[in-house]
Amino acid sequence: MAAVLQPASRESLAALTERLDSWTDSASARDLTTTADELFAVARFLDSERSVRRLLADASSPEDARADLVRRLFGSQLSQPTVDLVSELARKRWSTARDIVTGAEGLARRTAIAIADRNGSLDEVEDQLFRFGRIVAREPQLASLLGDAARPVEGRVQLLDSVLGEKVYPVTATLLREAVRLPRSRHLDVVAEELAELAAARRDRSVAKVRTPVELSSEQETKLAETLGRMYGRTISLQVELDRSLLGGLVVQVGGEVIDGSVAGRLAAARRSLPS
């Protein structure tokens, strides 16, 4: 499941996200790649080093002292943009020490997504993440093997790479590898879905999850996205999943709202309306 942050942590992550987005808009592609890799490494380090994350998240310690600890720990190992971001991470207030790991990972993910936006692969990365999530959801044994923290991490990453092959963009592979390296008791299909939604949000778009009994053509997907965009007053990105059980029609979910126009849905509604 996705991490549920308390108010202090949510506010801190929102402020850090705003700062990060401002930086990524002007950063070079090389700096984005370096910083994404380094932020993921910091997240893994904080996850494994309980004492360090507790020190960095200790609100009773002065902000400057926490930032100075970051510089002493990472100053000679990380690039300056990453040191600045992690120092700011340490200055913020966190509801729990564990939330600082979530913060570091969240920044890393957004930086990686910014790389896809910069090189023009954002749409494809979003689609690949969504489709991988559906694959894992249908293959519980694969999900169990990839998420088993008792197994050596590099073995799990190698298994992931064998599944992905050469079929995905580098940003997709990076995001999924890091999800495997830092599972934190989360279901991988849910994490992949979160990542796909993050990719969609990069361009201020909403995600419509569409279930259909038949393949949609590119023209049909475009028309559906335009129709939904007019309904919701914003750009809509589609995540399309085949579901033969629907018989006909579509089921569309945008946020918490579900539009069930499927034949199966109409039959179920008809049955409910019959007198008992």
N, C-alpha and C positions, 0 to 999 in steps of 0.2 A: 504494500500500500504506500501511497505517497506520504511523505512526512507532513504532519499537521503542526504548524508552528504557532506558538503563543504570540500575543500581540507585540511584545518587545522584539522578538526575533523577526516577526513579519515586517515591522517597521525598519529594522536594521537592514534586512535583505532588500527591501524596496529602495532604500537610500543607496545601498551599494550597487544595485542594479542600474539605477539612474546614472551613477558615476561611471560604471563600466560601459554603458551604452554610449555615453558621451565620448569616452576614450576610443572605443572600437570604430566609431564613425570616421576617425582620422588616422587610426593606426595603420601601419603597413601590413601587408599580407604575412610577411615574415614575422613581425612582432605578434600578430594575432596567433599564429601557429605556436610560437615559442611560449606565449603566455598561457594558452589553453593547456598545453602539455604540462607546464609548471604548476598551474592551479590544480589540475587533476592529481599531480604528485603531492601537493600540499594537502589536499583532501584525504588522500590515502594515509599520509603521515599522521595527520591529526586523528584519523580514525583508529590508528594502531597505538598512538601515544596518548593514553588517557591523561597522564599528569600534565603534559604540555597543553592539551586543549583546555584543561581545567584552569591552568594559569592564564591562558589567553582570553578565556571567557569570564574571568573573575571580576565582577563589577566593583568589588571593594578595592581593587588595585587601580591606581591612577592610569588614565588612558595612555599617557606618554610612556609609562613604564611597560605597558603591554606592547605598545608599538616598538619600543626599544628592544624588547625580547625578540620580536619578529626579525628585526634587523640583525641581531646577534646570531639568531638561529639560521637565517636564510640569506643574509646579505651577500655572502660570498658565493652562494650557490645558484641564486636566481637572478633573472634580468631585473632591471630597475622598475619597469612597469609592474611586474608581478610583486616585487617587494612593496611597492607603494599600495597596491590593492590589498595585499595580505595585512599590511600595517593598518589600513583603514578597517579591515575586517576585525582586527583585534581591538580597535578603538570602540567598536559598537557594543551595544548591550544585547546579551543573548539570554533567553529564558532558561535554557539549559546548556551545559557545556557541549552536549551532543549536537546542538543546533549550529554550532560554529562549523562543524563538518558539513552539514547541509548547506551552509552559506558558501563555503569554499567550493563545494561541488556545483552548486547552482551557478556561481560565477564562471567556472570552467566550462560548463555546458553552454552558457550563453556566448562565451568567447568562441567556442567551436562552431556554433550556429552562425556566428558573424562571419566566419571563414567561408561557409557555404554561400552566404548571401553575397560576399565579396566576389567569389569566383563563378557565380551564376548557377550553382548546383542546388540551391535551397529547395526548390520544388521537388526535385528528384530525391533529395535527402529526406524530406518530409514523407514522401510516399514510401521510400524504402524502410524507414523506421516503422511506419504504420503496418506495412505488410509483414515485416519481421515479427512484430508483436502478435499478429494473427497466426503466424506459423507456430510460434511458441505456445500460444493459447491452445492450439489444436494438438500439440505434441507434449504432453505433461512429462514424459520421461526425459526429453531433451531439456525442458525447463528445469527439471530436478537436477540433472547433471551439471548444467551451467550455473545453477545457483547454490550448489553444495559447497559451502565454505570449508568443509572438512577435506575436500580434495585440493591438491596443489593448484594455486591460482594460474600458473602458466599452462597447466594441462587443460584447464577450463577455457582459457583464452585460445589455445590451439584448437579445441573442439569448436569454438565459435567461428574461428577463421575457416575451418573446414566446411562449416555450414554456409558461411558468406561467400567463400571462394573469391573470385575476381569480379563479382556481380554488383558490388556496391561502391559508392563514392568513399574516398578516404575519411571524410567527416562522419559518415554513417558508421564506418568501421570503428573509428576512434570512440564515438559516443557509446556504442554497444560494448566495446572492449572494456571501457571504464565502468560501465554498469555491471559487468561480470567481475571485474577486479574488486569492486566495492559493493557487494550485494546488499548488505545491511538488512537482511531478512525481508527483502522486497521481491515481489513477483516480477519476473523479467518482462512479461507481456505488458504489465501495467507501466513499468518504467519506459518501455519502448513507446507506448501510447503518450505518456507525458512528454517525451522528447519530440514526438511528432507534433504535438500541440505547441511546444515551444518554438519549433521551426515555423509553424503557421503564424504564431503571434509575432514573429520577427518583423513581419510586414503589416502588423495590425489587422490581421485577418482572423475570422472565426473559423472553427472547424465544424463541418457537418459530416456526421458519421452516417453513411448511406449503406443500407443492406438491400440487395437486389437479387432476384432469382436468376437473372441473365446478365451477361456482360453488357456494359454500356459502351456505346461508341464515344469517341472523343467529342463529337458534335453533341451528343446527348448529355455528356458530363458538363460541357460548356454551358449549354442551355439551362441545365438544372442549377448550376452555380450562379448564373445570372438571375434566375428566378428567385432563388433563396436570398441573393444579395439585395434584390428589390424588397423582399418581404422584411428583412432584418435591418435594412439601411446601412449595410457595411459589406465589405468584400468577404466572400465565403470560400473556403478551401474544402474540397471534398476528400473524404477518406472512404473509398468504396470497397465493400466486402460482399462476396457472393454468398447467398443463403438460399439454397434450392427449396427449403421448406416453406418459403413465402408463397410459392405457386405463381404469383404475379404481383405487379405493383411494386411499391417501394416503402421502406421504413427509413425515415430521416430523423436524426437526433442532433439538435443544436443546443449545446449546454444541457440544461435540464428539461428541455422541451422535446417531446417526441411526436412526430407526425406519422401515423401509421396508415398508409394508403395501400397496404398489401391485401391480396385476396385472403390470405390466412387471417389477417387482422379483422377484415370485414366479416368473415365467417364466424370468428370467435365472438364478435360483437353481436351478430345475429343470434347466436346460440344463447348469449346472456339475456337477450331481450325476450326469449320465449318463456311463456309461463311454465312454472315448475309443476 
